[in-house]
């Protein structure tokens, strides 16, 4: 039963209560009953949404993979029908959907995804049947423009998200082939308009945050891709000010308590990432005005756009600050101060990396000081800290651009934080703090993710003895942490607990028998992803549900691009699993409809 | 009323999408049916494209020496006139910035210019191949590239070019691999 009807019924009962026909206890009971019923149908609708999107992605992606097998032994006309038939089919289905009344919105999304992906498949197929040039650039552009109507006509947000991915990929391709990607901005506006319209209609704060994150991610990527690179190092200033702007702009929404601070989190992520990244010496080579590039392939006029973008960012930052709705408190100043080493480094590139080493250590340390970080902003500090921690670990592991004494300093830093956070902080002791739980969860899932690649079929240990001990230890620690987290998460659900406990058996089996565990690891990680989604939905934790969605979609995307498996095998598996999701949805939405009619 | 207008727009868009894909098929088929055949010597390898599958990357030893190369710029679109040599293989003979009224020519983008030598982004630089044969094709090429003939046949019509077939050791590539 939908929300409108619940509301209507409750209104009627309210009248009955005010007229004295029923007692207020009866009214409370009725209210409770409908609240529960509305929540349960809400949850079911969410499951339908997730499954519909996964199903669409799998079927559309599967068809692209199957077509990419290159059936060159068939005649050209048959090959043409291979891509035209599914395209026409999805167009007919879409037309049918548009003519029907009362279609659940999720069907638009599922079909929208498949439709959008099939447009890409058609463009790809024409170019491969006739062996026309290999430029990815024009492929992405034709795909994006050809698929644009799907966003608006099928009202599909999922298609809009795919469209964002395609235009971002186009900007990357255009940039790497020496072209200019300024066209990205109008293309982006077309999708942003659609998505902003739909978050205004939706009202769900999670959905709003999700869309905000996506838009910010696409802009962050394309900001760099559409730069003209005439003035080397301009990207440093532009990115640092962009992230500072995001962080400060969050303050404009301070009054809105229900808001998820998407801009603030993105700003935190960006600032922390830049803080670690810019400590790398090689990024500061050839930066500044003395290295302006004048070769023909650098578009001097288009480069004006870079200065305009930077100017706009500076004006916006000033605007946010001068609007007086954002207080320049210690936290805001701390995050914004990344502009100091950025500007300093830009003017004196020789010291850029040193400036950032100093900044990063100070920044990281101040994130742990309680007196600076008030409870309300704890969240940003934790996010920043987790990121700094993970990226420093990665840095230490790959040993890139760090001289020995910096490694030493960073290790000391990590140890200080460990002790400080772990042993001496009463309220957020080790293992209970959200930030540390996130570290455990992420590292555990990353290991499983690594195992899902076929080239890691058997556990490979580095030749170096010390390294391999470290490797083993980190596997055990983070694997254990992940298992612990998952067990806590699924404590009360026996079936999920069984699935999880099967995993060690699988690992042992593959190690001792030497059989390929790739398929099992993949299915296992996918099952965990889906289990985490369902858990999140039933436990009303959107954070958990989103983590599950990210795990499943990341797995689908990497298998899509995985070079080591054949196109036909992947395509077949994708379509099969996708059909299962869609069939489940057909059955489930019918049942839901019957329930609602009752 | 609003719904029916919406539906008409949908039909138009769907028709446009179909028209675009079918028309590019027809366009290429026309070149293949009516275009003139040219052979170019190639240097194939076996890379991978996540959306379009495996292909043989075609590399050519083709460039043009022109005394007025200074008139042209990197990235400029020009018309390159083809000339068939005595050995049956075609080569680039001259360059023009307007479309020639007769003869065989291809519209191409200038990749870069070095002195008098002009290099082009050749539009037929990929030959897509069944993934079951891709690896085999590469190995066969390694074997055959010395001494035997590897070339592609391209049909050329009104400035457009479409690959017809890749030949290894004088045979179409799939036939070669099957034998």
Interface residues (C-beta under 8 A of the other chain):
Chain A: X64 X67 X68 X69 X70 X71 X72 X73 X76 X80 X83 X84 X87 X88 X91 X94 X95 X98 X99 X119 X120 X121 X122 X123 X124 X125 X126 X127 X128 X129 X130 X131 X132 X133 X134 X136 X139 X146 X149 X153 X178 X296 X297 X560 X561 X563 X566 X567 X568
Chain B: X3 X6 X7 X9 X10 X11 X13 X14 X17 X18 X20 X21 X22 X24 X25 X28 X29 X32 X48 X49 X50 X51 X52 X53 X54 X55 X57 X73 X74 X75 X121 X123 X124 X125 X126 X127 X128 X129 X130 X131 X133 X162 X163 X174
